[in-house]
Amino acid sequence: MGWSISNSNDSKLVCTALSKAIECRNPPKGLVFSIRIRGSNYCSYETRKYLLSNKIRRSNSRKGNCWDNAVAESFFGSTEKEKWNINYFYKIQEAEELLFDHIEVYYNRHRSHSSLDFVSPVQFEVNAA
């Protein structure tokens, strides 16, 4: 998963998160990018250009249908229940540090996932290799 944090909710934020995901995961060409939130930053010219240049296909979920993107919905739901509310941060660096710790350390390396036979994503990939 790629993630990013910024003071601005714009296409640069989306492209930075996608860049992190591509750099970290090295996905095959033809990847489908599923959009959780319907915002102009996901549909902007800059984002479309970025997706096209990386041969990533965009897929919007249907309005009001959380099942279209159940994995992302599950991530955000469990993160909100398990950790914190982002509105409580005074500095963006505080939120970034906590996000890094939660996503990169806990969620990907230690938290068991029911969709992965109750192992972490990192362990699932090790087992699959």
ZADO-1210 file (C-alpha; in nm, 4 decimals, padded with zeros to 6 digits):
<atoms>
<atom x="00.0000" y="00.0000" z="00.0000" code="MET" pos="1"/>
<atom x="00.1210" y="00.3452" z="-00.0783" code="GLY" pos="2"/>
<atom x="00.0373" y="00.6353" z="00.1458" code="TRP" pos="3"/>
<atom x="00.1179" y="01.0015" z="00.1788" code="SER" pos="4"/>
<atom x="00.0227" y="01.2941" z="00.3961" code="ILE" pos="5"/>
<atom x="00.0006" y="01.6623" z="00.3100" code="SER" pos="6"/>
<atom x="-00.1591" y="01.9911" z="00.4065" code="ASN" pos="7"/>
<atom x="-00.3292" y="01.9881" z="00.0656" code="SER" pos="8"/>
<atom x="-00.5714" y="01.7260" z="-00.0592" code="ASN" pos="9"/>
<atom x="-00.4675" y="01.7491" z="-00.4231" code="ASP" pos="10"/>
<atom x="-00.3440" y="01.5357" z="-00.7115" code="SER" pos="11"/>
<atom x="00.0156" y="01.5635" z="-00.5869" code="LYS" pos="12"/>
<atom x="-00.0908" y="01.3828" z="-00.2691" code="LEU" pos="13"/>
<atom x="-00.2480" y="01.1018" z="-00.4744" code="VAL" pos="14"/>
<atom x="00.0521" y="01.0692" z="-00.7063" code="CYS" pos="15"/>
<atom x="00.2976" y="01.0669" z="-00.4140" code="THR" pos="16"/>
<atom x="00.1068" y="00.7825" z="-00.2476" code="ALA" pos="17"/>
<atom x="00.0981" y="00.5905" z="-00.5757" code="LEU" pos="18"/>
<atom x="00.4718" y="00.6480" z="-00.6271" code="SER" pos="19"/>
<atom x="00.5426" y="00.5040" z="-00.2828" code="LYS" pos="20"/>
<atom x="00.3301" y="00.1996" z="-00.3606" code="ALA" pos="21"/>
<atom x="00.5029" y="00.1426" z="-00.6946" code="ILE" pos="22"/>
<atom x="00.8489" y="00.1892" z="-00.5439" code="GLU" pos="23"/>
<atom x="00.7774" y="-00.0437" z="-00.2532" code="CYS" pos="24"/>
<atom x="00.5743" y="-00.3120" z="-00.4299" code="ARG" pos="25"/>
<atom x="00.6983" y="-00.3028" z="-00.7909" code="ASN" pos="26"/>
<atom x="00.3594" y="-00.4158" z="-00.9248" code="PRO" pos="27"/>
<atom x="00.3095" y="-00.5616" z="-01.2720" code="PRO" pos="28"/>
<atom x="00.1931" y="-00.3325" z="-01.5517" code="LYS" pos="29"/>
<atom x="-00.1839" y="-00.3220" z="-01.5856" code="GLY" pos="30"/>
<atom x="-00.2441" y="-00.2785" z="-01.2138" code="LEU" pos="31"/>
<atom x="-00.5920" y="-00.1579" z="-01.1257" code="VAL" pos="32"/>
<atom x="-00.6051" y="00.1503" z="-00.9019" code="PHE" pos="33"/>
<atom x="-00.9266" y="00.1389" z="-00.7045" code="SER" pos="34"/>
<atom x="-01.0541" y="00.4748" z="-00.5851" code="ILE" pos="35"/>
<atom x="-01.2150" y="00.4832" z="-00.2410" code="ARG" pos="36"/>
<atom x="-01.3125" y="00.8488" z="-00.2332" code="ILE" pos="37"/>
<atom x="-01.4735" y="01.0370" z="-00.5192" code="ARG" pos="38"/>
<atom x="-01.2757" y="01.3581" z="-00.5315" code="GLY" pos="39"/>
<atom x="-01.1346" y="01.5863" z="-00.7965" code="SER" pos="40"/>
<atom x="-00.7803" y="01.4997" z="-00.6880" code="ASN" pos="41"/>
<atom x="-00.8359" y="01.1391" z="-00.8037" code="TYR" pos="42"/>
<atom x="-00.9872" y="01.2427" z="-01.1373" code="CYS" pos="43"/>
<atom x="-00.7574" y="01.5350" z="-01.2175" code="SER" pos="44"/>
<atom x="-00.5525" y="01.5630" z="-01.5334" code="TYR" pos="45"/>
<atom x="-00.2302" y="01.5209" z="-01.3326" code="GLU" pos="46"/>
<atom x="-00.3502" y="01.1984" z="-01.1692" code="THR" pos="47"/>
<atom x="-00.4826" y="01.0553" z="-01.4970" code="ARG" pos="48"/>
<atom x="-00.1524" y="01.1399" z="-01.6672" code="LYS" pos="49"/>
<atom x="00.0428" y="00.9720" z="-01.3851" code="TYR" pos="50"/>
<atom x="-00.1712" y="00.6575" z="-01.4035" code="LEU" pos="51"/>
<atom x="-00.1365" y="00.6405" z="-01.7813" code="LEU" pos="52"/>
<atom x="00.2416" y="00.6843" z="-01.7718" code="SER" pos="53"/>
<atom x="00.2661" y="00.3964" z="-01.5215" code="ASN" pos="54"/>
<atom x="00.0173" y="00.1773" z="-01.7114" code="LYS" pos="55"/>
<atom x="-00.2248" y="00.1737" z="-01.4185" code="ILE" pos="56"/>
<atom x="-00.5955" y="00.1401" z="-01.4872" code="ARG" pos="57"/>
<atom x="-00.8323" y="00.3462" z="-01.2719" code="ARG" pos="58"/>
<atom x="-01.1439" y="00.1879" z="-01.1284" code="SER" pos="59"/>
<atom x="-01.4074" y="00.3920" z="-00.9473" code="ASN" pos="60"/>
<atom x="-01.6297" y="00.2214" z="-00.6969" code="SER" pos="61"/>
<atom x="-02.0018" y="00.2612" z="-00.7464" code="ARG" pos="62"/>
<atom x="-02.1579" y="00.5402" z="-00.5451" code="LYS" pos="63"/>
<atom x="-02.2773" y="00.4139" z="-00.2080" code="GLY" pos="64"/>
<atom x="-02.1361" y="00.0637" z="-00.2561" code="ASN" pos="65"/>
<atom x="-01.8588" y="-00.0042" z="-00.0044" code="CYS" pos="66"/>
<atom x="-01.8246" y="-00.3645" z="-00.1279" code="TRP" pos="67"/>
<atom x="-01.6549" y="-00.2454" z="-00.4473" code="ASP" pos="68"/>
<atom x="-01.3436" y="-00.1626" z="-00.2475" code="ASN" pos="69"/>
<atom x="-01.3802" y="-00.3809" z="00.0601" code="ALA" pos="70"/>
<atom x="-01.0059" y="-00.4083" z="00.1280" code="VAL" pos="71"/>
<atom x="-00.9586" y="-00.0310" z="00.1534" code="ALA" pos="72"/>
<atom x="-01.2786" y="00.0081" z="00.3543" code="GLU" pos="73"/>
<atom x="-01.1561" y="-00.2612" z="00.5935" code="SER" pos="74"/>
<atom x="-00.8177" y="-00.0903" z="00.6303" code="PHE" pos="75"/>
<atom x="-00.9656" y="00.2489" z="00.7126" code="PHE" pos="76"/>
<atom x="-01.2277" y="00.0991" z="00.9420" code="GLY" pos="77"/>
<atom x="-00.9784" y="-00.1039" z="01.1434" code="SER" pos="78"/>
<atom x="-00.7291" y="00.1833" z="01.1546" code="THR" pos="79"/>
<atom x="-00.9920" y="00.4180" z="01.2950" code="GLU" pos="80"/>
<atom x="-01.0957" y="00.1606" z="01.5567" code="LYS" pos="81"/>
<atom x="-00.7473" y="00.0436" z="01.6511" code="GLU" pos="82"/>
<atom x="-00.5452" y="00.3599" z="01.6505" code="LYS" pos="83"/>
<atom x="-00.6577" y="00.7181" z="01.6451" code="TRP" pos="84"/>
<atom x="-00.8421" y="01.0027" z="01.4907" code="ASN" pos="85"/>
<atom x="-00.6234" y="01.2144" z="01.2622" code="ILE" pos="86"/>
<atom x="-00.8040" y="01.5320" z="01.3702" code="ASN" pos="87"/>
<atom x="-00.6136" y="01.5275" z="01.6999" code="TYR" pos="88"/>
<atom x="-00.2716" y="01.6155" z="01.5568" code="PHE" pos="89"/>
<atom x="-00.1201" y="01.9597" z="01.5924" code="TYR" pos="90"/>
<atom x="00.1684" y="01.9030" z="01.3499" code="LYS" pos="91"/>
<atom x="00.1689" y="01.7117" z="01.0238" code="ILE" pos="92"/>
<atom x="00.4943" y="01.5424" z="01.1303" code="GLN" pos="93"/>
<atom x="00.3148" y="01.3828" z="01.4280" code="GLU" pos="94"/>
<atom x="00.0524" y="01.2336" z="01.1995" code="ALA" pos="95"/>
<atom x="00.3164" y="01.1193" z="00.9503" code="GLU" pos="96"/>
<atom x="00.5190" y="00.9420" z="01.2206" code="GLU" pos="97"/>
<atom x="00.2128" y="00.7654" z="01.3561" code="LEU" pos="98"/>
<atom x="00.0966" y="00.6678" z="01.0067" code="LEU" pos="99"/>
<atom x="00.4402" y="00.5254" z="00.9271" code="PHE" pos="100"/>
<atom x="00.4459" y="00.3251" z="01.2491" code="ASP" pos="101"/>
<atom x="00.0921" y="00.1989" z="01.1986" code="HIS" pos="102"/>
<atom x="00.1127" y="00.1100" z="00.8277" code="ILE" pos="103"/>
<atom x="00.4756" y="00.0156" z="00.7677" code="GLU" pos="104"/>
<atom x="00.5541" y="-00.1486" z="01.1005" code="VAL" pos="105"/>
<atom x="00.2341" y="-00.2769" z="01.2591" code="TYR" pos="106"/>
<atom x="-00.0228" y="-00.3247" z="00.9797" code="TYR" pos="107"/>
<atom x="00.2075" y="-00.4742" z="00.7151" code="ASN" pos="108"/>
<atom x="00.4451" y="-00.6721" z="00.9371" code="ARG" pos="109"/>
<atom x="00.2616" y="-00.7762" z="01.2532" code="HIS" pos="110"/>
<atom x="-00.1166" y="-00.7477" z="01.2239" code="ARG" pos="111"/>
<atom x="-00.2873" y="-01.0684" z="01.1156" code="SER" pos="112"/>
<atom x="-00.5423" y="-01.0331" z="00.8349" code="HIS" pos="113"/>
<atom x="-00.8423" y="-01.2609" z="00.8039" code="SER" pos="114"/>
<atom x="-00.8308" y="-01.2274" z="00.4236" code="SER" pos="115"/>
<atom x="-00.4725" y="-01.3649" z="00.4293" code="LEU" pos="116"/>
<atom x="-00.5384" y="-01.6713" z="00.6461" code="ASP" pos="117"/>
<atom x="-00.4546" y="-01.4715" z="00.9587" code="PHE" pos="118"/>
<atom x="-00.0953" y="-01.3785" z="00.8744" code="VAL" pos="119"/>
<atom x="00.0555" y="-01.0368" z="00.8059" code="SER" pos="120"/>
<atom x="00.0915" y="-00.9135" z="00.4462" code="PRO" pos="121"/>
<atom x="00.4701" y="-00.9501" z="00.4670" code="VAL" pos="122"/>
<atom x="00.4413" y="-01.3081" z="00.5944" code="GLN" pos="123"/>
<atom x="00.1816" y="-01.3861" z="00.3275" code="PHE" pos="124"/>
<atom x="00.4241" y="-01.2771" z="00.0549" code="GLU" pos="125"/>
<atom x="00.7074" y="-01.4783" z="00.2115" code="VAL" pos="126"/>
<atom x="00.4832" y="-01.7862" z="00.2204" code="ASN" pos="127"/>
<atom x="00.3753" y="-01.7328" z="-00.1408" code="ALA" pos="128"/>
<atom x="00.7330" y="-01.6980" z="-00.2738" code="ALA" pos="129"/>
</atoms>
